[in-house]
C-alpha cells in the first residue's frame, strides 16, 4: 500500500475503530453493504452498476479500476457527480448513497475475449456504529462482445481521460492528460501532497517542474522531492527524473487561519522513453485546506499539519478572545511546577510582614506582587519577541543563576532570624513618601520581589508562551502580543492572590507558630537556590546539597529527639515527617558518595553486581550546531530513506533534563527510535549559530523536538514543545511514517 492510500486508511480507521469493536455484529458484511455488477456494453466500455445498502455510502475518489489483462489498456473511469459531504478527517469529499452507474473506457486487442480487472472502492456506515471499512479489492472477469464492433474514432475517444497503462502496439504517445496524471490533496492546514502518475515508459523531469499559486495571501514553500533517478537523454543531458509515480509534499504559508481553497498550479515537462518529449504542461487543481495557522504563527513552513494550537488561532481573532484564551492558559499553568516556586516567595513576604497583617493587607500585597510579575513578564516577552532574542537563555547564564541563588540564600537566612534584610536607612528615607512605611510591609519591596520572580522563577517556556513570543517576533504586533502575555501572567497569578489572601487570614498574629512558618519558608528559599543551581552544577553536588538540607530539616522537626509520652498528634506528625526527610537526605548523601547523580533515584545502581550510579544508556544523538549541519544530516537521512528526529537541548533547561531522564532513557522510546537518524542541537551557549538555527526552525527555547519523515519532509503536526511522558512520545514517533 502506498503512502497516499495509507493516509486515507489511517484517518478512516481512526474514525471508526472504537465503534467497530463495540458493535461489529450490527453491521452488514462489506460485500452485502456494497454490491457491484460489471458488464461490457461494447468492446470499449465496461458498465459498473453499484447497489449500496441503506445507511451506507461510498467515497467517489476511492473508486478505481485497474486492468490485469495484458491485452487490455484502461483509460478513464467515468463517475457521476456525488453528494457533497464534509468529512471530519478528509475534508470536503463526494459520496454515493443507494446506487449509481459508472463506465470504464478501454482499448482491447482484437483477439481478446474477456477483461480481467481489479475494482477498488471504500465506504462507510454513517449511523451508529459509525465505521469505515478498509479499502476493498474485488477481482472481476467481464466477457467481451465478439470482435467486429465499431472501433473508436480515435484512441483519445476510447481512452478518454487519464490512463493507467501503456499502449498495446505501435508505441504511439498518449495524450498529455493521460501520460501525466496530476493530483493533489491537503495533508493538513499548511501542507499539500502533489502526485504525478505516469504509465510505463514515461518519465517526469524534476528540474522542469514548478508549483505556484495565484491565491492571495498564500505562499508555497520549496517542494520536498524524494530521490529520483539519473537519466541521460538527447534533450536535456543527464537530469533527475521520476518514473511510474512520485509524491511531492509542498509546504503552504497562509496569512489567514480560516479554511480556504488554494489553487495549486503545476508547470512540468516529461518524455516518453526513446520517443518524444512533451512541451511544458500546466495543470491547476483546487485544494481545500482546513482551518489552521496563519503565517504569523508559523516559524518555517512545513509539509505536514501544524500543532493546531488554540493559542495560535486566538492571536488572530478578537483581542478579547485572545485575552480570555491566554488567561485560561495561564490559569492552567499556575498548577505546574514552573509556577510553584512563586508560592513560598509570596508566602515569605506575607509571613514576614509582621503579626499585624490583615486579610485586606494580605490581598493588597498579593495583588501588587502578581501585577509586578505580570508587567515585567509582559515587557520581557515583548522585548524578546521584537528583538528576536531568547531572554530565557539570557537569564540562565551561570553568573545570573549564581547571583539569584545567592539572593535566595540571603532571604533564607533572614527568615531564620540571622538578620533583617532591608534597604539602607538612607534609601528607606527616600522611599518613605512612596511607601509611607505602611504596617505590613513596603509595597515597593513587594513589587520588586514580584519583578524578580518573573525573571528568575517565572514560568518555563511552554507552548502558549512560545507561540506568543514567536507571534510577536514575526508579526511585530507588540500591543496584541503584550496584551496576550499580560493575560497569561494574570492567569498564572490569580491562584497566588487567593493563596495570599488565605495566608493572611490564617496566619496567627504572634507566637512560636510564626517562627515555625518563617523557618519553613527559609527552607523553601534554600531549596529554590539548589533548584536554580541544578542547571549549572553536576548532579552529585545537587544531591549533596539536597541531602544536607533534608537532614537539617529533619533535625529541626525533631527526628532525632525522643517524643514525650504526652506528645500531641501534631508533634508526632512532625516527627514522622522529620524521619522521612532524614531517610531521604541520608539516601541522597549515600548516593552522592557512591557516584550517583540522579536526585530522584539516588540509590539507583547500588545493588549486587551493579556499579553505583549506573545510568540508562543514552540515545546516540549526532550533535549539530549550525543550519548547515542540520541540512547536511537531513539530506543524508533522506538519501538513506530514514526518518529523523531533531532535538533542541540546553544545559540550563530543566525540562530538557526531564526529557533525558524520564523519556529518552525509556527502553520503549529507544526501541521506537531504532530506525531514526537522531540529531541534537545543544543551544546552551545561545550564540549566533544557536540563534540562527532556532530561527530557522521557529524555536523560541528548548526543549523542542522536530520530526522528519523518510521523504525528508518535516512532520509539523508532530512537533513537541516541552516535555512529554514516554507513552505519548512513543505514539508520536509511530505517527511519523503514518
N, C-alpha and C positions, 0 to 999 in steps of 0.2 A: 504494500500500500504506500503510495507516495505521500509527501508531506502535505500536499494540497488536500487530499482526502482525509488525512489524519486530523486536520484542523476541524473539519465538519464532524467527523466521528466523535472527536473529543467533546465538543460542546453539546452535541445531541445526546451523547451518553450521560454527561453530567446532568442534563436537564431531566432525564427520566430514570436515573439509576435507582433512587430510593423507592419510587412508585413501582418500578418493575419488581423489586424484591418483595414488596408488600402484597401486590395484587396481580401477580402474573397469571394466576388461574382465571381471572376475569377477562383476559384478552384473547382475541382470535389468533390462530396461527397466522404467520405472515402471508402464507400462500392463500389463505381464505380472506384475509383483510384486503389483499391487493391481487386481483386476478387479471391475466392478460391473455389475449388470443391474437396470434400472428398469422396473416395470410398474405400471399403475393397477389396483388391485383393485376400486375403485368411483370415483365422481365426487368423493369427498372424501379419498381415500387413495392415495398412491404408495408402493409397496414397493420398497426397495433391498436387493438381495442382493449382499453383498460376499464375494469369494473372495481370500484372502491366501496368498501362496506361503510355503513353509516358510522359517523364519529371518527372516521379515519381520513387522512389526507396524504398526498404525495407531493414532494418538492419537485417543481418543474426543472430546475437546473441540475437535479441529481439523476435525471433520466438520460441514459446514454445507451447507444447500441454500437457494437463492435463486431466486425466480420472475423470469423475464424476460418474462413474458406479461402484458399489461395486463388481461386478462380473468380473471386468477387471483391470489388472495392466499394466501400461505403462512402457516400457523400453526406449530405445534410440530413438531419432528423428534424422534420417539421413538426412543431408542437404548437397547439393553440395557446392563446393567451390564458394565463391562470388568474386566480383570485389573489389580490394583493393582501399580504399579511406581514405584520411586524413581528419578527421572531426575536425573543429575548436575547438570544446568543448570536444569531446570524444577521440581524438587522432586517431590512426590507427584502422580502422574498415573494415568490409566486407559488401558489399551491393549487392542487386539484382536489375536488370533492366528487363523490358519486361515480363519475366516469368521464372518459374523453377518448378521442381518437387521434393517433399520430401516424405520420408517414415517414418511412425511411427510403431515401433515394440511393440507388446503387448502379454499378455497371458490372455485368456478368459476362463471362466468356460464352460463346455460342454452345459449347459442349456442356455447360453447367445445367444440372437438373434440379438442384436444390441449393439453399443457402443455409450454412451453419453459422449461427451468430450467438453472441452473448449480450443479454439485455441487463442493464444495471438500473436500479432505482432505489429510492429510500423514502420512507414515510413514517408517520407518527399517529398516535392515538391522542385525540385532542380533549378528552374528558378523563376524569379520574378513573383509573390511574394514568396520568399523563406520562407517556413514554415515547421514545423514538426508537424504532428498530434499527439494527445495524444495516449498513448498505447491503443490498441483495444482488446476487448474480444468478441469472437464470439462463441456462443453455437451451436454445431453441433450434429446430430444423424446419425450414419452410420450403415446401415444394414449389418449383417454378413452372410457369406455363411452358409449353413447348417452344423451341426456338422458331423464329419466323415472325414474331411480333414486331411491330414497327419500332425501328431503332430511334433513339432520341435525335433531335435535330443537331445537337452538339453535346460534347462531353460536359460542358458547363450546364446545359439544361438538365442533363441526367444527374449530375452530382450536386447541383445547387450550391449551397453554402459549404462550410468547412469540411474537408475530407480527412479521414483518419488513416488512409493507406496510400500506396503508390499506384501509378497506372500499370495496367497489365502488360501492355505492349507498346513498342514504339518509343518509350521513354519521353513522351511529349510533356512539356512543362505544364504544371497545373496553374489555374488562375491564382493570382497573388493571394486572394482571400482564403483559398484552400491550402496553398503551400505554406502560409504563415498565419496561424490562428493566434490571435491576441486576446487575452482575457485579463481581468483584474478584479480583485476583491479587497475589502478592507481587512486588515489584521488587528485593528483597534483604532482609537481616536487619532493616533498620529502615525499610522503606517499603512501602506498599500502593498499587496503582493501582486506583481505583474507576472504573467506567464506567457511564454511563446511555445507553441506546439507545431512541429514540422513533420511531414511524412518522411519515410526513409529516403535518404539521399539528399535531403535539403538541409542547409545549414544557415545560421544567422551570424552576422558579424557583430562582435561586441563593440568595437570602436565606431561603428556606423549607427549605433543605437542611442537615442536620446529620449529622455522623458521631460515633458513640460506641462504646464497647466496655465490656462487663462483665467482661472477662478480667482477673483480678487481676495486679498488677504491670506493667500495660501502660497507657501514656498516649499518646493521639493528639495530634498537632500540628495546627496550622491547615491546612486543605486549600488547595492551591495551584491555585486556579481559573484557567483560561485566560480571556482576554477573551470576554465574551458579547455579546448584542445588547440594546439598549434597547427595551423593549416596553411599550406602554400598553394596559391593558385596564380593564374596569369593576370588576374585583375588587380589585386592588392598586395601581392607578395605573401610573406609569412605574417599571419594575423591570428588572433584568438577568435575561435568560432564555437558555436554550440549546435549539436545535432539533436534530433528527437524532441527534447523538451528542456526548457530552462525556467526556473523560478527566480525572480529578481525582487527582493524586498526594496521598497522605496520609502524613505522617511518623509514625513509631512510635518511642517510647522504652520500653525494657524494663528491668526490674530484674534479669533473668537473661539469660545469654548462650546458653543451650541452645535447640535448635529447639523451637518450640511453636506451637499453633494459637490464633489470635486470632479471636474472634467480633466481626466488624465489623457494626455496625448503622447503617443509613441511614434517617433520617426525612426525607421530602421531599414536595413537593407540585407538581402541574403541571396543565395545562389542555389541552383541545382547542380550537384556534383558532376563534373565532366560535361556540363551543358551550359546553360545560360545563367546570367546574373540579372536579377530583377532591379528596376530603378528604385530609388528611395521611396518607401511607402509610408503613409501616415494613417494612423487609426486613433480615434478618440472614444473613450469609454467613460461614462458617468459612474463614479464610485461614491456610494453613500457612507460617509464617515459618521460614527456615533458621536455624541457629546463627549468632550474630554478636556484637554488642557489647551489654554491659549498660549501663543508664542511667548508671552512674558514670563510664564511659569516654566517654560522648557529651557533647560540649560543647553543641551545639544540634541537635535532631532535624532530619533532612533526608530528603526523599522519594526517596532513592536508596540503594543498598547502600553500606555503610561500607568503610573501608580493609581491614577484616578482619585487623587486626594481631594476630599471635600474642601479642604482649606485653600487649595489652588483655585477651585471654582468660586469659592467665596470671595476671593480678592477681585474677581472680575464681575461681581454682581453688585447689589446695593451696598452702600457703605455701612448701613446699619445691620444688614445681614452679615457682613464681614465682621462687624463688632461682636454680634451675638455668637457667631461661629467660633471666633477666636477666644471669646470669654469662656465658652463652654469647654473649649480645648484646654485652656489654662486651668479651669476647674478640675478637669481630669488629671492634668499633670501635677496638681497640688498634692496628690496622694501617691506620688512616685518618690523614689529615693533621691531624685535630683533636688526636690524642694524640701525634703525632710530636715536638712541641716539648718534651715531658717527657724525652725521651731525652737531649739534651745537658745538661739541668738535672741529672738524676741522674748522668750520666757526669761532669759537672764536680764534683759532690760527692765522688764516689769518687776521681776523679783528684786532687782537692785534699786528700784525706785523708792524704797522705804516702806515702813509699816503703815503709812497713812494713805496709801493709794486707794482710790475709789474705783468702782466699776466704770464710771464715766471717764475717769482719767486713764484707766487701762485701755478703753476703747480709743481715746484720742491718741495715745502712744502707738497703738497698733495701726491705726489708720495712717498716721504720719509715716511710720515705718514702711508700710505697704506702698503708699504713694511715692515716697522717695525711691523705693525699689523699682516701682513701675516707670517713673520718669527716667531714671538712669538706664534701666533696661531698654526702654524705647529709644533713647538717644544713642546708646551703644549699637542697637540693631540698625538704626537709620544710617549712622556713620559707617558701620560695617558694610551695609548694602551699597551706599553711594560711593564709598571709596573702593569697593571690591576687595576688602581685606577681611581676614578671619580674626576678629577680636578675641574669640575664644582661645585661639592659639597664642595670641599675644599675652593673654593673662595666664597662660600655662607654662611660661618660661621658668626655668629653675629659680632665678633670683626673685621673681614675683611670688612664686609658691613659698619659698623660704620666708620671705618678708611677711606674708599673710599668716603663715603658720606661726611665726613668732608673735604676731599680734594676738592670735588666739591663745597662745601660752600666757601672754601678759593679762588677757581678760580672765583666764582661768585662775591665775594667781591672785587677781583681785577678788574673785569670787571666794577663794579660800581664806581671805582676810589678811593676806600679807601686806597689802596697802590698798589705798583707794586710788583707782585710775581716774584722773581728772585733768582738765586743762590747767595750765599755769594760771596763777592768780591774775596776772596782767591780762591774759586772754579772757578770763572769766568776766573781768570788769567790762571789757569791750563788748561782750555779747549779752551783758546783763540787761540792757534795754530791750533786747530782742526776746530773750527767753524769760526775763524778769525773775530768774531763779525760782521758777514755779515749783511748788512742792510736787514731788513725784517724778522729777527728772526734767532735763532740758530737752525741749523739742528739737533743738538744733542737733544735739548729740544723737537723738533717736533717728533723725533724718540722715545723719552721717552714717550710722550703722546700717540703715536701710540701703543707702547707696553702695556701701562696701559689700553688702550681701549680694546685691545684683551683679557685682563684678567678680566676686570670689566664689560664692557657692550658689549662684543662681542656677536656673535650670540647665541641664545638659542640652546639647543641640539635639533637637527632636524633629521629626518630620514637619510638624506645623511651623516651628521656628525656622527650619532650613528653607522651607518653601517661601516664607515671608521675606527672609533676608535675600534670597535669590530673586524674588519678585522685585524688591526694591533695587537691587543691583542692576537688573536688566531693563526694568521699566522706568527707573529713575523717578518713581512716584513716591516721594518722601512722605507726603501727607497721608496717603492711604496706607502705605506700608507702616509708618509710625503709628497710625491710629490702630491698626490691627495688632501690632506688637504691644501697644499700651493695653488693649483689651485682654490680650493673652496674659500679661503681667497682673492685671487686676483679677482675672480669674484664678490665677495661682495664689494671689494674696488674700482672696475672700475667706478661705478657711483659717488663715492666720489671724484675721481680725476677730473671727468667732472665738478662736482659741485664746487670743489675748484678752478678750473681754471676760471669758470664763475664768482665766487665770487670775485676773484682777479681782473677781468676785470671790473666788475660792481660797485665795492665799490668805493665811491668817495675818492679823495685824502685827503680831510680835511673838517672840518666844523662840524656843530651841528649834521648832519645826522650820522656821525661816532660815536658820543656819544650815539645816539639812538640805533645804531646797537649793540654796546657793552652792552647796558642795556638789550636788547632782549636776547643776549647770556648769560648774567648774570642770567636772569630769567630762561633760559633753564637749566643752570647748577643747579640751586636750584630745579627745577622740577626733574632733574635726581637724585639728592640726595634724594628727597622724594620717588621717584620710587624705589630706592635701599632699603630704609628703610622699604618699604611696605612689604618686605619679612620677617622682624623680629618684626615689631610693629603691635599692634592691629589696625584694620581698623579705629577706632574712632580717633586715633592720626593722621593717614594719612589724614583723612578728615579735621581735624583741620588745619594741616599744608598746605594742598592744598587750603583750604578756605582762609587762611591768605595770601598766595602767590597770589591767584586770585584777592583778594580785593586790595592788594598792587599794582599789575599790573594795575588794573582798575583806581586807583588814579593817577598813573603815566601817564596813557593815557588821563587823564582829564575827567573822568566820572562824577566827582562832580563839575567840573568847568563850568561856563557859556560860551557858544560859542559867539564870537563876530559876529556882523551882516555880516561882510565881510569875514567870515571864508571860507577857501578853501575847496574843496571837500575832499582832503586828511585829513584835520583836522576833518571834520565831520565823516569820515570813522573811524579814530582812536577813536573818542569819542564813536561811536556806538559800536566798539569792546570793549571799556572800560566798557560800560554799560552792555554788555553781560557778561563780566568777573565779574563785580560787582554782578550781579544777581546770577551767578553760584557760586561765592565764598560765598555769603550770604546763598545760599541753602546748601552748604557744612557745614557751621558753625551751621546753624539751625538744620540740620540733625544730626550732631555730638552731639549737646546739647540734642537732643531728644532721643539719644541712638542708632542711626543708625550706621552701619559700612560699608556700601556699597558706595564706592566712586562714582560709575557711577549712582546710584539711591539713592541719599541722602535723598529724601523725601518719599521713599517707606514705606508704612505702616502708615504715618502720615495722617490719614483720620478719619472720624467719625466712632467710634466704633472699630478702629483697633489700636493696640498698636504700638507705634513708634518702628521702627527697626525690625518689624515682618519679619521673613525670611521664605523663602520657605522651606518646610520640606526636610531634607537631606536624602540621601539614607541610608538605615540601614546596613552599612558595618559591617562585622565582622573583627576586627583588627587582623592581623597576623604579626609575627615578624621574624620567622625563617623558614627554609626549612621544618622542621618537622611540624610546624604549618600549612603550606600550604598543604602539602601532606595529613595531617590528615583531613583537611576540604574538600579537593577534594575527598578523599576516601568516606567521609560521603555523599557528594553530589552525587557521583556515585552510592552509595548504594541506595539512595533515588530516583535515576533516574532523577536528576535535573541538568540542565546546570549551569555553574558557570562563574563568571567574577572576575578576579584578577586585581586590580588597584594599580599601584605604585605611591605614593604621597610623597611630602616633603614640609615643611613649606616655604622653601626658593625658591620653584619652582613656578614662576609666572604663567606658563601655567597650572600647576595643579589647581591653584585657578580659572583660566579661566574655566577649565572643571567643577569645582564645581559650579561656579556661572552661567555659560551660557549653560551647557549641562546636568549635573546630576540633576539640580534643575527643569528641564522642566517636566511637567506632562506626556507628551507623552513618554519621556525616562523612567520615573519611572514606567509607566504602562507596557512598553515593558519588563522591568526587573523584573516584579512582580513574575515570577516563577523561578528566578535565585537565586543561593547562591552567595551573594555579599561579596567579600573579598577585603581588602585594606591593603597594606603594607606601613607603614609610615617609609620612609628611611631618615628622616630629620637628624638623628644623624650620618648617614653614618658610623656606627660602623662595627665591624667584621661580626655580624649577618646580617646586611643590605647588606653588600658587598657580602656575601656568597649567600644570596637569589637572588640578582641581577645577579650574575654569573650563578646561577642555571638556570635562565630563559633567559639569554643573554640580560639583560637590561643594557644599558650604563648609563642612567639617566632618572628620571621621567620627564614628565608624560608618562607612558606606560601602556596600558591596554591589558590584555590577556583574551581569551575566551576559555571555555571548554564545550564540548557537554555533554549530559546526559550520554553518554558512558564513560565519564572521559577523552576522548582524546582531546588534545589541538587543536583548530581550528587556526592553524598558519596563514592561509591566512587572517584572520580577525584581527590579532594583530594591535593595533593602537599605533603609536609612535607620541606624540604631541597631541595638542588639536584638536577637531572636533566639528562642529556645531550639534545641536540636531537632525536635519532631517537626516543627513548622519549617525549619530550614531545609530538612530533607525533602519535604514536599515541594519547596521552592526549586530545589536542584532538579528534581524529577520532571518539573514542568518546563525546563529549559528546551528540551527537544520535542515536546508535545505540540 
